[in-house]
Amino acid sequence: MSTFLEQFEDLRLKTPRLGLVLLQNVNSDYTNFSDQNKNCYLIMNCVANQDSMYGRDLYGNSDCVDCDHISACTLCYQCLNCKDCYNSGFLQDCESSLDCDYGYDLKGCKNCIGCVGLRRKEFYIFNESVTKEEFFERRRNLSREEIARKFEELKLRVPRVYAEMRQTENCTGDYIYHSQNVNVGFDVNNCQDVSYIEESKNVKDSYDIFILEDAALCYDVRCCHILYNSNFCYGCVSSSDLEYCDLVMNSKNCFGCVGINHRQFCILNEQYSREEYFVRVAEIKREMGSSYGREFFRSTYPIEDTVAMWERF
């Protein structure tokens, strides 16, 4: 007799899967995990963007290309972890800056080229102040190769903060904002009492998380949204009390289910009564023994559709 995990894997292979997760978009068919986007192409994990392409984790941007982890930016190219930037390119960890090229850790800056760690500065080239006339004259004569080379050299000389954190308390990790009691977190916003968490927003009392928003009391969850008291789940939305579930939507009290919507008290996609459900789940957990909670279900495909595999293509 096959084990629960074997039955679950067989169900995953037989159940049709969503090709893309698209919500309220306009002319943005070639996007994934996207909502409220307009005229966007090849972006993922993205909300409320317009006229943008080639990027991920984009929130509220316009006319941006080749960017990652940016929000409220306009006319930006090849920017990483930036917020409220305008008409800029090749920036990292910058905020509220405009008309800048090749910048690292700039805050409130304007017309800066190849600068690192500046605050509220204007007309700077390689961290040196210049006149307005000199700035535009030198900008015309500087080649991209020279700017990139001197910028990288400057990044090695200028002291930098050990981690990007703001309005946090008792947190370890990097890129943590408005959070409390975060242990080993990266790209975390508005979270509390969480550990080993990455790319998540509005999460509480959860552990071992990758990409989760608006959730609480979750363990070993990936790529989910609006989830409560759930474990070992992938791609689940607006649900609660799930375990070992894959692409389950608007459901509650499901165990080992795949691709269902608006269901309750289901095991391996089969309907049970409330009483039968809890009895059978307890039996399955006893049968699993020590493997329960220790083995997250693997990908059903030879090559996983994850960011880590993009370099294969």
Sequence and secondary structure as in RCSB ss.txt:
>XXXX:A:sequence
MSTFLEQFEDLRLKTPRLGLVLLQNVNSDYTNFSDQNKNCYLIMNCVANQDSMYGRDLYGNSDCVDCDHISACTL
CYQCLNCKDCYNSGFLQDCESSLDCDYGYDLKGCKNCIGCVGLRRKEFYIFNESVTKEEFFERRRNLSREEIARK
FEELKLRVPRVYAEMRQTENCTGDYIYHSQNVNVGFDVNNCQDVSYIEESKNVKDSYDIFILEDAALCYDVRCCH
ILYNSNFCYGCVSSSDLEYCDLVMNSKNCFGCVGINHRQFCILNEQYSREEYFVRVAEIKREMGSSYGREFFRST
YPIEDTVAMWERF
>XXXX:A:secstr
   HHHHHHHHHHHS   S  B S BS  S EEEES BS EEEEEEES BS EEEEEEES BS EEEEEEES EE
EES EEEES EEEEEEES BS BS EEEES BS EEEEEEES BS EEEETTEE  HHHHHHHHHH  HHHHHHH
HHHHHHHS   SS EEEEEEEEEEEEEEEEEEEEEEEEES EEEEEEEEEEEEEEEEEEEEEEEEEEEEEEEEEE
EEEEEEEEES EEEEEEEEEES BS EEEES BS BS EEEETTEE  HHHHHHHHHHHHHHHGGGTTT     S
SSS  SGGGGGG 
